[in-house]
Structure formats: C-alpha cells, structure tokens
Amino acid sequence: MVITEMTQQEVHELLERATTGRLACAKDGQPYIIPLTFAYSGVYLYSFTTVGRKIDYMRANPRVCVEFDDVAATNSWQSVIVTGLFEELTKEPGHEEIRNTAHTLLNKSAEWWQPAYVKTVLRDRERPLEPVYFRISIVETTGHKTLKGA
C-alpha cells in the first residue's frame, strides 16, 4: 500500500458525496471535535446544529477544520481536511437568503437535522433546542488516499 496526495478533482468529488464530517474547533487552547452533517457548495461547507460547546468555541475562535473520509478497508481509503472560517448565519435580514441556501443544500440528505435537533439530556439536564445554521468559508483543502497494489 502507498499513501499519496489526492488531486483537487478527487478532493472535490469526495466533498460532493460526503455528508458527515468531523468538525474540529478550539477555544483557549482546548480542542474539541464532533461529527456533523455538512453540505458542500464549492467555496463553503454548510451545516446546522444547536447552541452548545462547538458554537461557543467557534464564536470565540472562527478558525476551524473539518475531516471527511471514505474508508472501504484499512488499506483502501481517502481522507480530506478542509480548513476554513466559521460564519454564523443569524436570523438577521442580511442572512435570510444564505440560510435558505443552507437549508436547501442540507435538505438533500435524509434526516440532515439529526442528531443536532433531537432531545438531548446531558448531566441530567435537558439541552435547549436553539437552532444555529452556519457555514465555513473554505480556505484550503488537502487530501490523501491509498493506492491499491502499489
């Protein structure tokens, strides 16, 4: 097995078909990572969640990265890292069209709103279901893959 860089076309193709990525963010030197549903639109990743630690971290530090992978076997996989900047899509008038775009893109995936918008009880306390749409402006993409039989 040989690991090699993916072409930008291969990166684009993986992002087009991927739905779940692992969002990494950090605040005050503490990293945090969580799986979320994303929709890719060329220069942005769109997502939806509820208020919680990840939103708190991204509001404090908008620099994030998201990892997507396609694993067929331990010796057959592709992995893409997207680095970018978080932008919350508020209910303010200037964000209405962008929120609609996010909703339309995310809605192409079945049950896109889960697990972000289901009842969650943490430490015996029910988490409020305050919806947050956001996008990540893509700054850079990199990818690696295995080559079979090499």
Disulfide bonds with the S-S distance in Angstrom:
none
